[in-house]
Amino acid sequence: MQKLTNKEEEIMQILWKLKKAFVKEIQSEITEDQPHYNTLSTIVRNLEEKGFAAHNAFGNTHQYYATVTLESYSKKYMNTAIDNYFDSSYKNMVSFFAKEEKISAAELREILAMIESPIEVK
């Protein structure tokens, strides 16, 4: 799985949210630095080439949808970020966020409670 550019990630976030969308629908979801229709169409086609999206054809128009789930993409790149920036240590990652005051002591206690509670089998 390839890494996406920031703009490609933004487009994928929209596809994950909308499930299926035409380029015009994707364009209307972009609030800042909205690309020209043709530029956006090229980005979406690049996502297809990378295997992240596919389309259904309706005459000359295409309705796009994600072929990679948000969960699988997130897992892959969170693991990569932890490996690259926190020496493959979740402890280092959590302590970084604690030091930056991005996570509170109460939230840390909640995380500990989640970890220590038995896993329910459904």
BELVENMO-V700353 format. One record per helix or strand of 2 or more residues. SS is the DSSP state (A for helix, B for strand). FROM is the first residue (numbers start at 0). TO is the last residue. Records with the same first field share a line. If there is no record, write none. Layout:
SS=FROM-TO  FROM-TO
This chain:
A=5-17  22-28  36-48  69-84  89-98  104-115
B=19-21  52-57  60-65
